[in-house]
């Protein structure tokens, strides 16, 4: 005859019998009535943490969350992703983290089942979370077993997670439509809870990590990096799933490490110089292809100092670059919607640029300084098939010629004094599978043009000091304000490079050619961006803006509006607030003397007439600011 369980018969952490479950639900219902819980709807004033309090709770439970979050990613795949939400709850009943489809989370919000809310019996009545928090046992409720009617179409399964000395430290909860209710869900949640407890015990005994095979078997699949474990004889003991995918091999276990061509690990050297085996770049041959890895080798020793083997963690170089690019923000932000204007010349340019976006052809953007060449470059990238990959800009005229080569192509370890340990990738490698913007290409030093030409012809990059090339798939967009045909005639730009770049030429019209409507449209935009309640432009100010020839183009207009916003005091912007020059000094005619004399005299005269304004001087001369600085240094021109 079956013996009914009493409260004393309920064992923490173990699934109770159906009879005991019914009894506890009934008792919980009685308590819910006593607490005054609304049986129809959730309490609008249910206890909820502030954002700061929630952040602190998560910090206090970070060890548990650090285990549960990656576990949820794996566990979630075993459920019906469209029907279930999985949640992490702390020992006080506060929901700390949930994982599920946006639609389900939005629906859960109406039931207060989102991070920050407390789910004790006194807050929500009979629920799986509140019962597990009270009884410390796995619980599964279906439909009207929940006290509140808002959950009568739901099923919920929960299991406690215990820490040291069997102290309740959290709860794993799975909830969703009652149509998907199944007893195995409770067993899965309970198993996940036990797995979390095991991991917590292992973390408390991390000195025994090398010997704890069970822990390795459970956690190795959670690594988001490639991992190889070798014994002291350099035979492969374990390769995790990510590692097998990177290496494209699933037959490595129990084989010597030497089967990986190009991976030579000297354990004695690892012991002597561990820093030499941290973030080390290697190149492996996998079948007929080569892959570049960043790896770290760490010895594993016993408590007595005996060498047991080593752990090798690795990632593909391209994935490391992607991560670095995400952190550094090397993404294109502008799209064609960011290009404002209605003038026919601009619209025709935009149409042409959209056509360029649909191909992988090299694009040459030409236009005066300040016309928005990078804006067009980013827009082309963001409408291309490479939109989710890196966008790397580099100003070829702003970097000294002796540094430009390493910036573009990178260098290997030990190339020169002061070089980064392990070498450094260049911009072409960082932009692999994406787009590189070679801005101010017309100011690129002549000797560098030869090396760029080779990259365009072969699709391969040689790092400085390397004897093997790196294959790159990088789309090139070049931009310049320089008249390249003239630069070719003057011997400053290679003709063969010009024809390589000039596959899809696009001329960006200067602001003065776009007309009054575009100028005032952009001025209105800059006013709105610069002030919450933007002032208006007087008719006279509008006429001046529309008639001015804007040698600095859109950039100059933006600076002009920003200055006016500071000076107008929130009132209507008048002509006096714009601070626009009435006359722009013209470039003086060449005088007699050598070519160097003419250049020196021209720069000196324009610097004098612009009151030593180097930015305006560079615009008037049609050169970049970096080029002007180099010429000032070359001719030893002092401030006027």
N, C-alpha and C positions, 0 to 999 in steps of 0.2 A: 504494500500500500504506500502511495506517495506521501511523503512527509512535507507539509507546507513549510515554506521558508519564513522565518521571522526576520526582524531587522538585524538580529545578531547573526543570522545565517548568511546575510549578504556579505560577500567578500569583495573588498575593494579591488577594482580593476578587472573583475570577472563578469561575464554576461550572466544575468540572473534568469530564472525560469519564467515562462509566460505567466504563471499564476502570481509569482512575486511581482512581476511587472505590472499586472492589473491592479494588485493591491496598492503598490506605490503610486500609481496614477490616481487612484481613488483618493488616497490620503492627500496627495498634492492638490487635487481639485478642492478638497475641503479647506486646505490652507489658503488656496487662492481666493476663495470666497471670504475667508476671514480677513485677508489682506485688502479686500475691496478692489480686486483686479477687475477691470472692465472686460466682460466676456465677449463683447462685440468688436471693439476696435482697440488698437494699441494706444497707450497713454501718450498724449502729445507732450506731456511734461516728464516723460521717462528720463531717468538719470542718464546724463550724457556728458562725456568729457569735453573740455575745451580743446582746441588744436594743440595748445602748449601742453596740456595735461596728457593728451593722447600720445604726443611725441615722447614725453617722459616715461609713460607706461611702456611704450615700445622699447625705449632705451633700457629700462629695467628688465625687460624680457627678451633682450636682443639675442642671448644665447639660444633660447627656445626658438625664436623667429628665424634665426640664421640656419637652423636645422629644418624647420617646417617649410619655409618658403621654397627651397629647391626640391624638397620632398613632394610638395604640392604639385609642382610642375610634372613630376613623374606620375604621381598618384592620379592626377586629373585626367591623364590619358586613358586610364582604365575605366573612367566613368563615362556618362553620356554628356559631353561638354555643353550640348545645347539645353540640358535639362537640370544640371546640378551646379550648386555653388559650394565651395569648400572654404572653411573659415578657421582661423586660429583665435582661441579665447583664453584669457589669462585666468588665474585661480580665483579671482574675485568676480568673474563673470563678464568682464569687459571684452568686447570684440576688438581685436587688434589688427587683423588682416583678413581680407577675403580675396578669393580667386574665382572668376567666372565671367560669363559673357556680360557685356554692358547692359543688355536688355534685362537679364535676370537681376543684376545688381540694382538697376533702376527700380524694378518691381520690389526688391527687398527693402529699398529705402522707405516705401510706404508702410512697411511693417517694422520700421526701426531696426532692421537687421543689417546694420552696416557698422564699420569701425567707429568706436567711441561710445556706443550705447552699452549699458549694463544689462545683463540678462539673468538676474537672479530670480528666484521664485517670488520675492516681494516686489519685483519690478514688472514681470511679465506673466506670472502664474505658471501653469504647467507647460513646460517645453522640454525638449531633450537636453538643451544646454543647462537649464536650471536644475533639472533632476540629476544630471551627471555632476553638477557642481555641489549638490547637496549629498548625494549618495556615493559619489566617487566610483561609479560603475558605468559601463557602456549602456546606452539607452537608445531605443528606436521607437518613435511615435509616428502614427499615421492618421491623417484626417482629424476626426473629432476627439482623438486622444489628446490633442492640444487643447488648452483651456479656451483660448481666444479664437473666435470664429474666423478671423483673418488668416488663420493657419490651417483651416479645415480642409483645404485642398492641397496640403503639403505633407511631405514625409521628411523626417529629420532623424539622423543617426549621429550619435556622439560617443566619444570615448575619452576617458581621462588620461592625462600624461603625468606620470609621477617622476619626481626627482629624487634626490638623496633622502634616505630614511622614509621612503614611501610618502613624501609630502606632495600633495597636489600642486602642480606648477602650471597646468594649462589643460585645455580641452581642444580636441579636433572635432569639428562639426561639418557634416555634409547634409545639405537640404535642397529640396527641389520638389517638382510636381509629384503628387502621390500616385500618379499613373505609373511612375517608374519605381515604385516601392518594391524592394526585394530584401529578403533576409540577409543575402550575401553582402549587402552594403554595410551592415553593422559589423560583420566579420572583417571586412576590408578596412574600415575605420579603426577597429580595435587593433588590427595587425599594424596599421600605420602608426598608431599610438605606441605600441610596443617597440616598433622600429625606432621611433624618436627617442624613447627611453634608453634603448641600447646605445644609440649614438651619444647620448648625454653621458652615459657611464664610461664609454670609451674616451670621450673628451676629458673626463676627470682623471683618466689613467693614460694620458698621452705619452708617458714614458714607455708604455708597453705597446705603443702603436705598431712598431715593426713586427711584433710577435702576434698581434691580434688579427688573425686571418679573417675571422668573421666580419670584423669591422671593415676591412678592406673590400671584401666581397660586396658589402651592402652600400658602401659609399663611393666606390670607384666609378660607378655609372653617373654620379652626380657631378663629377669634375667637368667643368666647362673648358678644359684645356686637355691636350693630349698627354697621356701618362704611360710610361713604361717602367716596370719594376724589374730589376735584374738582380741575380744573386752574385755572390763574390767571385764566381767563375765567369761572369758576364753572359750568362744564359738568361733569356727572357722568361720571366715568371708570369707577369701579367701585362696586358695592354688593354687600356680602357676603350670604350666604344668610340669616343672622340678621337683617340689616337689612331685606332684602326681606320677611321674614316679619312683622317688627314693623310695617312700613309698608304691608303687604298689597298690594305692587306689585312686579312683576317686569319692568317696562318702563322703568326709570329711566335706564339707562346711555345715554350719548351725548345726554342731554337736559339743558336748563338746570335749575339748582337751584331756580329759581322755580316749577317745576311742583309743588313741595311747598308747599301753601298754609300760611302761618304760619311758615315757616323762612326767615328773612332773615339772611344772613351777610354782614357787612361786613369784608372781608379787611384793609382799611386799619386798621380799628379793632382787629381781632385782633392786628395787628402792634404797634399803639400800646399796647393794654391787654389782653394775653393772659389776665390773671387774670379779666377780665370774661367770658371765654368758656370758663371752666372750670366744669364742673358747673352749667351754665346750664339753667334750666327753661323749656321752650317748649311751646306747645300747637298741634298741627297738625290740620288738617281733612283727614281721609282718607275720600274718598267722602262718605257722609252722616254719618259719625261723627267725633268728636274724640278724639285721644289726647294724653296728656301725656308728654313725654320729658325726661330729664336728659341733656344733651349737652356734649361738650367739642370745641372747634375748635382745631386746632394747625396752624400754617403749616409747609409743606415748602419748603425753600430749597436751592439748589445750594451747592457749596463756595465759589462766588464771591458768594454772598448774593442771587442772583436768585430771585425768587419763582416756584416751580413750581406751587403749588397749596396744597391743605390736606386734612387728614384730619379727618373728623367721626366721632367715636365716640358712641354713644347707647344708652340703655336706656329701656324704659318705666318710668315713675315707680312703678307698682305692683310691678314686679320689684325695683326698688331697695328699696322698702319691705319686701318679703318678705325680702330678704337682710339688711336691718338688723334685722328682727324675729327672724330666726333667730339672729343674733349676740347680740342683746339678750335672747334667751330669752323672747320674748312668745308663749309657747305655754301652753296649759292642760295641767297635769300630772295633775290629779285626775279620776277617773272615778267612776261609781256604786259600783264595787267598793271605793272608798276610804271610803264612808259606812258606818260600822259601827253596828249596833244592831238590836234585835229587837222593840222596842216597837211596838204597833199604830199609834200616831200617827206615828212615824217612817217605818214601812213604807208607810203611806198617802201620806205626803209624797213619798217616793221614787217611788212609782208615778205620782203626779201629775207629778213633774218629768220622768220618762221620757216621759210623754205630751207634755210641752212640747218635748222634744228632737226629736220627730218632725215638728215644724212650724217655721215661721219667725216665728211670732207673738211679739210683745213680751211679756216675762215680768217680773212684779213679785214679787220675793222680799221677804217681810216676816218679821221675827223680831228677837228681842232681840240685843244685842251679844254676839258670841262663839258664836252658834249654828251658824255654818258657812255663811253665805250665799254667800261666794265659792267654797267647796267645792261647793255645789250648782250655782252658775253655771258653773264649769269642767266639772262632770260633764255638765250639759245641753249645753254646747258640744261636748264630746268624743263625745257620742252623736248629734250632729246631722250633717247633710250638710256642715256647714262645718268639720268636725273638723280638716282639713288646712290650714286657713287661720288667720289671726291671731286671738288672743284678747287684747284690750287692756283692762285694768282701769284705772279712774281714780276716785279718791276725791273726790267733789264737795264734801265738807265739809272736806277738809284743804288745799285750795288757795284762796288769797285770791281774792276776787271779781274783782279787777282783772286777775288772771292766768288765771282759769278759762276765759274766752272764747278766748284764744289757745291754751290747752292743748287745748280741745275742737275748735276749728274751724281753728286755724292762722292764718298771716298771710302777706302777700306782701312782696316785697323793698321796703325803704324805708318800711315802715309807721310805725315809731317808732325813736327813738334806742336803739341797743344791740341792735336786731333782727338775727337771723342773716342773713348775706348770702345772697341768693337766696330768702329767705322760708323758711317752715317749715310742714310739713303738721300738721294737728291729729290728735287721736286718732281721730276719725271716719274720716279718710282712711286712717290707718294700719290701721284695722280693716276696711277695705273688703274685701268678700267673706267676712268673718269675723264676729266677735262683739265688741261693746263692752259692758263691765260698768260701769254708772253706779252706783258704790257710794255709799252715804249720800246718795241722791238727795233725801231729805227735808231735807237741810241746804243744798241748792243755793240760791244767792241768787235772790231773786224776779225780778229783771230778766233773769237768765240763763234762767229757765224759759220765757220768751216765745220766745227764740231756739231753745231745744231743741224747743219745740212745732212750730216751723216746719220743722225738720229731719224730725221725725216725720211731718208732713203731706206734705212734698214729696220727701223722699229726696235733698235737695240741701243742700250746705254752702257757705256763703260764707266764704272766708278774710277776716280783717280787712284792709281796704284793697282788696279785690278787687271788680271790677264784674261778674264772671261767676261763676256757681255751678259747683261740682264735683259731679257725680252720684256718689252712693255707694250701695253695696248692703251695708249693715251691719245685722246683727241686734242688737237692743237688749235687754239684760237689766238691769233696775234693781233695786237693793236698798236697804233702809232699815230702821232700827229704830224710826223715828218713826211714830206713828199719823197717817197722812196725812189721814183724814177730820177729825180734830181740828185738824191743821195748816191745813186748808182753812177751817174755822170761825174759826180765829184769824187768818186772812189771811196765813199764811206760805207757803201752797202753792196753786198755781192748780188750780181744779177741772177745767178743760178738759185740762190736762196729766195730771192724775190719771187721767181716763178714757181718755186715749191710752195710758198706761202699764199700766193695770189690765186688759189684754186677757186675760192668763193669770196670775192671782194665785196665789201659792203661799205658805202660812204655814209657816214652819219652827218646830217646837215647841221651847220652851226645855228645857234639860236636866232640870229638876226634874219636868217632865211626862212624861219618857221612862221614869222609874222606876229601881228599884234595879239591875236586870240591865244596863241600858245604861250606867249610871254605872260599875259595877264592870268591865264589859267595856272601856270606854274607859280606865279607870285601869290595867287590865292592859296595854293596848296602849302607853300612855305609859311604863310601867315597862320594857317590852321595848325600846322605842325609846331609852330613856335609859341602859340598862345591859346589858352583855353577859350577865351573870348576875343578872337582876333579883331583888331581895328580895321576900318576900311581904308582904301586908297582914295585920295582926292583925285578929281579929274585931271589936274595938272600933273600929279605924280604918275597917274596911269599913262598920260601922254608921253612923259619923259621916259618911263620904262619901255614903252612901245617904240620910241624913236631912237633909243640908244643902240649902238652897234654891238655891244656885249663881246669884247675880245676874249673874256674869260668864260663866256657861254653860261650854261645852266649853273655851274658852280659859282660864278660871279654873281648871278642873280640871287641865288640862295644867300650868299654872304651879305648882299645889299639889303635884303629883306630882314635878315636877322639883326643887322645894325639898326635899321629903322624901327624895329620893335623895341629895342632898348632905349631909343631916343624919343619916341613919340609919347611915352607915358600913358599908353592906352587910348589916346585920342586918335583922330583921323591922321593918317600918315600923309605928310606934305612933302613937297620937293626937298625942303631943307633937311628932312630926316634921312633922305636916301644917301646923301654924301657921295653922289656920283660925279666923276670928273667931267667938266665941260669939254675939255680938249685932251685928247690922248696924243702924247708926243710921237712924232713920226720918226722912223729910223733914218738917221742922217745919211747923206750920200757918201760913198766911199771916197776917201782921200788918197793921195798918192803915197807910195811907200811899198814895203813888202806886204805879203798877205797877212803875216802876223801883226804888222803895224796897223793894218786896216781893221783887223778883228779886235785888237786891243783898244784902238781909238773908238770904234763903234760901241763896244761894251762900256767904256768909260763915259762916253757922251750920254748914253741912255740911262746909265745909273745916276748920272748927275741930274738929268731932267725928271727922273722919277723919284728924286730924293732918296736914292739908294734902296728903292723898293725892288728887291731881287725877284720876287714872284712876278711882278708886272714887267720887269725887264726881260725875263725869260719868255713871257708871252709875246712881247713885241718882237723879240728876235726869232720866235718860232722854234725854240729849243726847250728841253726839259730843264727843270731847276737844277737837277744833278749835273747836267752838262754845263750849265752856266757856272756852277761852283768849281767844276774842274778847270774851266777856262780862266776863272778868276785866280785860281791857284797857279795855273801854268804861267799866266802873264803877270803874276804878282801885282794884281790891281788892288789898291787900297780903297777903303770907304772914302767917299767924297765929303 
